[in-house]
């Protein structure tokens, strides 16, 4: 809401400045010319505010909440687990973090200990995370499974994606090296699962491909797979949309004038 108000104010100021400049220009000419805004104020402002709403929507869509924000991952990131608000691509290098689980034998309604930590030999930290349990037998199913509980450590918090407490994120950006929490498996086993995490070092440096070993139910067959993750921000498409919107806005202003 604050960004929208700022953009509205900017357009109003642009209108005032433009009118003043054009009025000053008409006074410097040998022959008086009519104020180009006269009789068009309502139309101009209507067009201006229509376009600022569209521009605001575009800007907010590309500059939305990100995983490194102190209040954690937004629900909009539940499906692809990608921090689009960072305006950067995910790292393609091997993550310096690991996600471990207390057991790889999956049984119904059982509690497992999950740990996200910096790999041995690495000297880095993390200040943002987003963790879910995903189905490894069907990558078309992007819903998280099971529920989490977290300690009252002032860093971790639970967030709802499909149901309450089915994802873990953070509440501040204090650098961490290890975090442990619990996951309770569903009462009905959906198939082989694994834990998937997006881990943030800073705004422009993050990994979306941190995953655990598979948790397999008794008698499971087939070959489970770690599903493909998003690694690009789509910044070029957003830039093209903003450019096109700006051109259309300027064209509308020219027609009004």
C-alpha positions as YAML, in Angstrom:
chain: A
units: angstrom
residues:
- id: 1
  name: UNK
  ca: [0.00, 0.00, 0.00]
- id: 2
  name: UNK
  ca: [2.83, 2.40, 0.82]
- id: 3
  name: UNK
  ca: [4.42, 1.89, -2.62]
- id: 4
  name: UNK
  ca: [1.09, 2.58, -4.32]
- id: 5
  name: UNK
  ca: [0.68, 5.84, -2.38]
- id: 6
  name: UNK
  ca: [4.20, 6.96, -3.32]
- id: 7
  name: UNK
  ca: [3.54, 6.30, -7.01]
- id: 8
  name: UNK
  ca: [0.24, 8.17, -6.90]
- id: 9
  name: UNK
  ca: [1.98, 11.14, -5.28]
- id: 10
  name: UNK
  ca: [4.73, 11.04, -7.92]
- id: 11
  name: UNK
  ca: [2.20, 11.23, -10.75]
- id: 12
  name: UNK
  ca: [0.37, 14.12, -9.11]
- id: 13
  name: UNK
  ca: [3.65, 16.01, -8.71]
- id: 14
  name: UNK
  ca: [4.52, 15.28, -12.33]
- id: 15
  name: UNK
  ca: [1.20, 16.79, -13.37]
- id: 16
  name: UNK
  ca: [1.83, 19.97, -11.34]
- id: 17
  name: UNK
  ca: [5.40, 20.38, -12.62]
- id: 18
  name: UNK
  ca: [4.38, 19.71, -16.23]
- id: 19
  name: UNK
  ca: [1.57, 22.23, -16.08]
- id: 20
  name: UNK
  ca: [3.86, 24.87, -14.57]
- id: 21
  name: UNK
  ca: [6.53, 24.32, -17.21]
- id: 22
  name: UNK
  ca: [4.10, 24.46, -20.11]
- id: 23
  name: UNK
  ca: [2.45, 27.58, -18.70]
- id: 24
  name: UNK
  ca: [5.87, 29.24, -18.33]
- id: 25
  name: UNK
  ca: [6.74, 28.34, -21.90]
- id: 26
  name: UNK
  ca: [3.56, 29.91, -23.22]
- id: 27
  name: UNK
  ca: [4.39, 33.19, -21.43]
- id: 28
  name: UNK
  ca: [7.80, 33.44, -23.12]
- id: 29
  name: UNK
  ca: [6.36, 33.29, -26.64]
- id: 30
  name: UNK
  ca: [5.58, 36.49, -28.59]
- id: 31
  name: UNK
  ca: [2.02, 35.40, -29.11]
- id: 32
  name: UNK
  ca: [0.06, 34.06, -26.19]
- id: 33
  name: UNK
  ca: [-0.90, 30.46, -26.55]
- id: 34
  name: UNK
  ca: [-3.61, 28.60, -24.71]
- id: 35
  name: UNK
  ca: [-2.74, 26.47, -21.75]
- id: 36
  name: UNK
  ca: [-2.48, 22.97, -23.24]
- id: 37
  name: UNK
  ca: [-3.97, 21.52, -20.08]
- id: 38
  name: UNK
  ca: [-7.01, 23.79, -20.08]
- id: 39
  name: UNK
  ca: [-10.14, 21.76, -20.52]
- id: 40
  name: UNK
  ca: [-8.20, 18.53, -20.26]
- id: 41
  name: UNK
  ca: [-7.37, 18.40, -16.56]
- id: 42
  name: UNK
  ca: [-9.93, 15.73, -15.80]
- id: 43
  name: UNK
  ca: [-8.97, 13.61, -18.78]
- id: 44
  name: UNK
  ca: [-5.26, 13.97, -18.07]
- id: 45
  name: UNK
  ca: [-5.60, 12.99, -14.43]
- id: 46
  name: UNK
  ca: [-7.89, 10.09, -15.28]
- id: 47
  name: UNK
  ca: [-5.37, 8.74, -17.78]
- id: 48
  name: UNK
  ca: [-2.46, 9.38, -15.42]
- id: 49
  name: UNK
  ca: [-4.05, 7.57, -12.51]
- id: 50
  name: UNK
  ca: [-5.22, 4.71, -14.72]
- id: 51
  name: UNK
  ca: [-1.68, 4.15, -15.88]
- id: 52
  name: UNK
  ca: [-0.12, 4.56, -12.45]
- id: 53
  name: UNK
  ca: [-2.39, 1.80, -11.16]
- id: 54
  name: UNK
  ca: [-1.18, -0.47, -13.97]
- id: 55
  name: UNK
  ca: [2.44, 0.52, -13.44]
- id: 56
  name: UNK
  ca: [2.04, -0.05, -9.70]
- id: 57
  name: UNK
  ca: [0.69, -3.54, -10.32]
- id: 58
  name: UNK
  ca: [3.64, -4.35, -12.57]
- id: 59
  name: UNK
  ca: [6.19, -2.95, -10.14]
- id: 60
  name: UNK
  ca: [4.62, -4.68, -7.16]
- id: 61
  name: UNK
  ca: [4.54, -7.97, -9.03]
- id: 62
  name: UNK
  ca: [8.27, -7.79, -9.71]
- id: 63
  name: UNK
  ca: [9.25, -6.19, -6.42]
- id: 64
  name: UNK
  ca: [7.13, -8.20, -4.05]
- id: 65
  name: UNK
  ca: [8.14, -9.76, -0.73]
- id: 66
  name: UNK
  ca: [11.27, -11.85, -0.73]
- id: 67
  name: UNK
  ca: [12.62, -14.71, 1.32]
- id: 68
  name: UNK
  ca: [15.36, -12.58, 2.90]
- id: 69
  name: UNK
  ca: [12.85, -10.21, 4.49]
- id: 70
  name: UNK
  ca: [12.73, -10.42, 8.29]
- id: 71
  name: UNK
  ca: [9.17, -11.73, 8.30]
- id: 72
  name: UNK
  ca: [10.03, -14.70, 6.11]
- id: 73
  name: UNK
  ca: [8.74, -16.21, 2.88]
- id: 74
  name: UNK
  ca: [5.36, -14.98, 1.61]
- id: 75
  name: UNK
  ca: [2.61, -17.44, 0.74]
- id: 76
  name: UNK
  ca: [3.03, -16.41, -2.91]
- id: 77
  name: UNK
  ca: [6.29, -18.38, -2.90]
- id: 78
  name: UNK
  ca: [4.70, -21.63, -1.72]
- id: 79
  name: UNK
  ca: [4.55, -23.29, -5.14]
- id: 80
  name: UNK
  ca: [7.95, -22.57, -6.71]
- id: 81
  name: UNK
  ca: [9.80, -21.63, -3.51]
- id: 82
  name: UNK
  ca: [11.62, -18.90, -5.45]
- id: 83
  name: UNK
  ca: [12.33, -15.45, -3.91]
- id: 84
  name: UNK
  ca: [11.16, -13.35, -6.86]
- id: 85
  name: UNK
  ca: [11.53, -10.11, -4.90]
- id: 86
  name: UNK
  ca: [15.31, -10.49, -4.92]
- id: 87
  name: UNK
  ca: [15.54, -9.66, -8.65]
- id: 88
  name: UNK
  ca: [18.31, -12.21, -9.07]
- id: 89
  name: UNK
  ca: [18.82, -15.75, -10.31]
- id: 90
  name: UNK
  ca: [19.50, -18.59, -7.92]
- id: 91
  name: UNK
  ca: [23.07, -19.82, -7.62]
- id: 92
  name: UNK
  ca: [24.04, -22.62, -9.99]
- id: 93
  name: UNK
  ca: [26.93, -23.80, -7.83]
- id: 94
  name: UNK
  ca: [26.70, -26.64, -5.31]
- id: 95
  name: UNK
  ca: [24.93, -25.34, -2.19]
- id: 96
  name: UNK
  ca: [27.17, -24.86, 0.85]
- id: 97
  name: UNK
  ca: [24.29, -26.14, 3.00]
- id: 98
  name: UNK
  ca: [22.82, -29.55, 3.74]
- id: 99
  name: UNK
  ca: [19.40, -30.72, 4.85]
- id: 100
  name: UNK
  ca: [19.43, -33.87, 6.99]
- id: 101
  name: UNK
  ca: [16.67, -35.97, 8.53]
- id: 102
  name: UNK
  ca: [16.75, -38.34, 11.51]
- id: 103
  name: UNK
  ca: [15.44, -41.34, 9.54]
- id: 104
  name: UNK
  ca: [14.80, -42.26, 5.91]
- id: 105
  name: UNK
  ca: [12.14, -44.85, 6.77]
- id: 106
  name: UNK
  ca: [8.73, -43.23, 6.31]
- id: 107
  name: UNK
  ca: [5.86, -44.29, 8.57]
- id: 108
  name: UNK
  ca: [2.52, -42.62, 9.21]
- id: 109
  name: UNK
  ca: [2.12, -39.98, 11.93]
- id: 110
  name: UNK
  ca: [5.75, -40.24, 12.97]
- id: 111
  name: UNK
  ca: [7.95, -37.37, 14.15]
- id: 112
  name: UNK
  ca: [11.25, -36.72, 12.38]
- id: 113
  name: UNK
  ca: [14.04, -34.32, 13.25]
- id: 114
  name: UNK
  ca: [15.12, -32.11, 10.35]
- id: 115
  name: UNK
  ca: [18.31, -30.04, 10.37]
- id: 116
  name: UNK
  ca: [19.46, -27.33, 7.98]
- id: 117
  name: UNK
  ca: [23.12, -26.50, 8.46]
- id: 118
  name: UNK
  ca: [26.26, -25.21, 6.81]
- id: 119
  name: UNK
  ca: [28.31, -28.06, 5.35]
- id: 120
  name: UNK
  ca: [31.46, -29.10, 7.16]
- id: 121
  name: UNK
  ca: [34.44, -27.08, 5.95]
- id: 122
  name: UNK
  ca: [32.31, -24.14, 4.82]
- id: 123
  name: UNK
  ca: [32.54, -20.79, 6.63]
- id: 124
  name: UNK
  ca: [29.31, -19.24, 5.39]
- id: 125
  name: UNK
  ca: [25.99, -18.53, 7.11]
- id: 126
  name: UNK
  ca: [22.35, -18.18, 6.09]
- id: 127
  name: UNK
  ca: [19.74, -15.61, 7.06]
- id: 128
  name: UNK
  ca: [16.70, -16.87, 5.20]
- id: 129
  name: UNK
  ca: [15.13, -20.26, 4.63]
- id: 130
  name: UNK
  ca: [11.97, -21.86, 3.30]
- id: 131
  name: UNK
  ca: [11.46, -25.58, 3.89]
- id: 132
  name: UNK
  ca: [8.72, -27.99, 2.79]
- id: 133
  name: UNK
  ca: [8.27, -31.76, 2.52]
- id: 134
  name: UNK
  ca: [7.56, -32.62, -1.13]
- id: 135
  name: UNK
  ca: [6.36, -35.77, -2.89]
- id: 136
  name: UNK
  ca: [9.16, -37.45, -4.85]
- id: 137
  name: UNK
  ca: [6.91, -39.75, -6.90]
- id: 138
  name: UNK
  ca: [4.95, -37.00, -8.66]
- id: 139
  name: UNK
  ca: [6.57, -33.68, -9.52]
- id: 140
  name: UNK
  ca: [3.24, -32.31, -10.73]
- id: 141
  name: UNK
  ca: [2.13, -32.31, -7.10]
- id: 142
  name: UNK
  ca: [3.65, -29.13, -5.65]
- id: 143
  name: UNK
  ca: [1.74, -29.24, -2.36]
- id: 144
  name: UNK
  ca: [3.74, -29.69, 0.85]
- id: 145
  name: UNK
  ca: [3.01, -32.76, 2.97]
- id: 146
  name: UNK
  ca: [2.94, -33.24, 6.73]
- id: 147
  name: UNK
  ca: [3.31, -30.52, 9.34]
- id: 148
  name: UNK
  ca: [6.19, -28.93, 11.22]
- id: 149
  name: UNK
  ca: [6.88, -27.75, 14.74]
- id: 150
  name: UNK
  ca: [9.69, -25.31, 15.52]
- id: 151
  name: UNK
  ca: [11.45, -24.30, 18.75]
- id: 152
  name: UNK
  ca: [10.89, -20.89, 20.30]
- id: 153
  name: UNK
  ca: [14.33, -19.68, 19.27]
- id: 154
  name: UNK
  ca: [13.42, -16.23, 17.95]
- id: 155
  name: UNK
  ca: [14.36, -17.17, 14.38]
- id: 156
  name: UNK
  ca: [12.13, -19.92, 13.02]
- id: 157
  name: UNK
  ca: [8.40, -19.72, 12.42]
- id: 158
  name: UNK
  ca: [5.69, -21.81, 10.80]
- id: 159
  name: UNK
  ca: [3.75, -20.66, 7.78]
- id: 160
  name: UNK
  ca: [0.71, -22.13, 5.97]
- id: 161
  name: UNK
  ca: [0.86, -23.06, 2.29]
- id: 162
  name: UNK
  ca: [-1.84, -25.69, 1.81]
- id: 163
  name: UNK
  ca: [-2.68, -26.29, 5.48]
- id: 164
  name: UNK
  ca: [-1.46, -24.78, 8.73]
- id: 165
  name: UNK
  ca: [2.17, -25.39, 9.68]
- id: 166
  name: UNK
  ca: [3.19, -27.20, 6.49]
- id: 167
  name: UNK
  ca: [6.23, -24.97, 5.83]
- id: 168
  name: UNK
  ca: [9.06, -23.40, 7.82]
- id: 169
  name: UNK
  ca: [10.60, -19.97, 7.31]
- id: 170
  name: UNK
  ca: [12.24, -17.25, 9.43]
- id: 171
  name: UNK
  ca: [11.16, -14.15, 11.36]
- id: 172
  name: UNK
  ca: [14.40, -12.12, 11.16]
- id: 173
  name: UNK
  ca: [17.62, -11.97, 9.15]
- id: 174
  name: UNK
  ca: [20.18, -12.71, 11.85]
- id: 175
  name: UNK
  ca: [22.89, -14.96, 10.30]
- id: 176
  name: UNK
  ca: [22.66, -18.63, 11.28]
- id: 177
  name: UNK
  ca: [24.80, -21.74, 10.80]
- id: 178
  name: UNK
  ca: [22.38, -24.49, 11.87]
- id: 179
  name: UNK
  ca: [18.67, -24.84, 12.63]
- id: 180
  name: UNK
  ca: [16.74, -27.90, 13.79]
- id: 181
  name: UNK
  ca: [12.98, -28.48, 13.81]
- id: 182
  name: UNK
  ca: [10.51, -31.37, 13.72]
- id: 183
  name: UNK
  ca: [8.25, -32.74, 11.00]
- id: 184
  name: UNK
  ca: [5.24, -35.01, 11.55]
- id: 185
  name: UNK
  ca: [4.39, -37.27, 8.64]
- id: 186
  name: UNK
  ca: [0.80, -37.49, 7.36]
- id: 187
  name: UNK
  ca: [-1.59, -40.07, 8.81]
- id: 188
  name: UNK
  ca: [-1.92, -41.47, 5.30]
- id: 189
  name: UNK
  ca: [1.39, -41.97, 3.53]
- id: 190
  name: UNK
  ca: [1.26, -40.31, 0.07]
- id: 191
  name: UNK
  ca: [4.44, -41.97, -1.20]
- id: 192
  name: UNK
  ca: [8.15, -41.24, -1.03]
- id: 193
  name: UNK
  ca: [8.89, -37.73, 0.22]
- id: 194
  name: UNK
  ca: [11.94, -35.53, 0.66]
- id: 195
  name: UNK
  ca: [12.62, -32.13, 2.20]
- id: 196
  name: UNK
  ca: [13.28, -29.24, -0.11]
- id: 197
  name: UNK
  ca: [14.70, -25.88, 0.95]
- id: 198
  name: UNK
  ca: [15.47, -22.47, -0.46]
- id: 199
  name: UNK
  ca: [18.35, -21.01, 1.54]
- id: 200
  name: UNK
  ca: [19.35, -17.34, 1.43]
- id: 201
  name: UNK
  ca: [22.83, -16.01, 2.17]
- id: 202
  name: UNK
  ca: [21.97, -12.45, 1.13]
- id: 203
  name: UNK
  ca: [19.59, -10.70, -1.23]
- id: 204
  name: UNK
  ca: [21.48, -11.63, -4.39]
- id: 205
  name: UNK
  ca: [22.97, -14.94, -3.27]
- id: 206
  name: UNK
  ca: [20.65, -17.85, -2.60]
- id: 207
  name: UNK
  ca: [20.11, -21.50, -3.52]
- id: 208
  name: UNK
  ca: [16.79, -23.12, -4.43]
- id: 209
  name: UNK
  ca: [18.08, -26.69, -4.75]
- id: 210
  name: UNK
  ca: [18.91, -27.74, -1.19]
- id: 211
  name: UNK
  ca: [17.28, -31.12, -0.56]
- id: 212
  name: UNK
  ca: [17.43, -34.06, 1.83]
- id: 213
  name: UNK
  ca: [17.64, -37.81, 1.31]
- id: 214
  name: UNK
  ca: [14.41, -39.58, 0.38]
- id: 215
  name: UNK
  ca: [12.04, -40.87, 3.05]
- id: 216
  name: UNK
  ca: [10.57, -44.09, 1.64]
- id: 217
  name: UNK
  ca: [7.64, -46.10, 2.99]
- id: 218
  name: UNK
  ca: [7.97, -49.84, 3.48]
- id: 219
  name: UNK
  ca: [7.62, -51.72, 0.21]
- id: 220
  name: UNK
  ca: [8.11, -48.64, -1.95]
- id: 221
  name: UNK
  ca: [9.08, -49.38, -5.53]
- id: 222
  name: UNK
  ca: [10.25, -47.25, -8.40]
- id: 223
  name: UNK
  ca: [12.90, -44.58, -8.54]
- id: 224
  name: UNK
  ca: [12.09, -41.37, -6.65]
- id: 225
  name: UNK
  ca: [13.34, -38.10, -8.03]
- id: 226
  name: UNK
  ca: [14.20, -34.63, -6.80]
- id: 227
  name: UNK
  ca: [11.92, -32.38, -8.81]
- id: 228
  name: UNK
  ca: [13.26, -29.57, -10.98]
- id: 229
  name: UNK
  ca: [13.50, -26.23, -9.19]
- id: 230
  name: UNK
  ca: [13.23, -22.68, -10.48]
- id: 231
  name: UNK
  ca: [16.58, -20.93, -10.80]
- id: 232
  name: UNK
  ca: [15.87, -17.84, -12.87]
- id: 233
  name: UNK
  ca: [13.98, -14.74, -11.82]
- id: 234
  name: UNK
  ca: [12.34, -13.94, -15.16]
- id: 235
  name: UNK
  ca: [13.73, -10.41, -14.93]
- id: 236
  name: UNK
  ca: [13.86, -9.93, -18.71]
- id: 237
  name: UNK
  ca: [10.14, -10.57, -19.06]
- id: 238
  name: UNK
  ca: [9.36, -8.16, -16.26]
- id: 239
  name: UNK
  ca: [11.59, -5.48, -17.81]
- id: 240
  name: UNK
  ca: [9.87, -5.90, -21.17]
- id: 241
  name: UNK
  ca: [6.46, -5.57, -19.52]
- id: 242
  name: UNK
  ca: [7.50, -2.40, -17.70]
- id: 243
  name: UNK
  ca: [8.94, -0.92, -20.92]
- id: 244
  name: UNK
  ca: [5.80, -1.69, -22.92]
- id: 245
  name: UNK
  ca: [3.58, -0.27, -20.20]
- id: 246
  name: UNK
  ca: [5.65, 2.91, -20.05]
- id: 247
  name: UNK
  ca: [5.47, 3.38, -23.83]
- id: 248
  name: UNK
  ca: [1.70, 2.94, -23.79]
- id: 249
  name: UNK
  ca: [1.39, 5.40, -20.93]
- id: 250
  name: UNK
  ca: [3.43, 8.07, -22.72]
- id: 251
  name: UNK
  ca: [1.38, 7.51, -25.88]
- id: 252
  name: UNK
  ca: [-1.83, 8.08, -23.94]
- id: 253
  name: UNK
  ca: [-0.45, 11.29, -22.42]
- id: 254
  name: UNK
  ca: [0.54, 12.54, -25.89]
- id: 255
  name: UNK
  ca: [-2.95, 11.91, -27.24]
- id: 256
  name: UNK
  ca: [-4.49, 13.83, -24.36]
- id: 257
  name: UNK
  ca: [-2.20, 16.79, -24.94]
...
